Amino acid sequence: MFIKNKYMYAINVLTFYLSTYMFIHFKRIPPYFINSDKTNLILYNSHIKLLSSSYTFILFKHNI
């Protein structure tokens, strides 16, 4: 169920680029998350999920 709305699409494109940046950023492990590997892993996984969800939205939007 995708909303056919140009604003929604723009938000998802921005989310895609932001999540890509965050994915690259958190892969390097910023110093403020070094304290626990579990926190870092949660952030890493959440950014992968965010990246994949926004990317699939873009793919589906282009196919429609």
N, C-alpha and C positions, 0 to 999 in steps of 0.2 A: 504494500500500500504506500505509494509515493505521491506526495502532493505536487501537482503540476503548477508550480509557482516560481517565478523567476527569483524572488527574494529568498525562498527556501533553497533554491539551487545555488545561489550566491553564498549563502551561509555554509552550505555543504562543501563548496569549493574552498572557502576560507578555512574551514575545519580540516580539510584534507591537507592544505599547505602547512597549517599550524601543527597538526599532528605529525607530519613528516619532519618538521623542524624539531619538535619535542622528542620524537623517536631518535633522531640523530644526537640530540643534546643529552638525553638520558642514557644513551648507549655508552657515552663517555664517563658516566657516573659523576654528577656534580658533587662537590665537597659537602654540601648540606644534607645529602642522603647517604653518605658513606657509613654512618652509624649502624645501619642494619641492612643485610642483604635481602631480607624479606620485603621491606618497604620498597627497595629498589626494583625487585622482581615484580611486585604488584604494579608499580608505575610503568615498568617496561611492558608488561602484559596489557595493561589498560590502554596504552598508546598504540600497541599493535591492533587491538580491537577497534579503537577509534579510527585508525588509519584504514583498516580493511572495510569498516562500515561506510565511511565517507567515500572511499574509492568505489565500492559496489554501487552506491547511490549515483555517482557520476556516470558509471558504465551503463546502468539501467536508464538513466535520464537521456543519455545519448542514443540508446536503442529505441526509446519510445518515439 
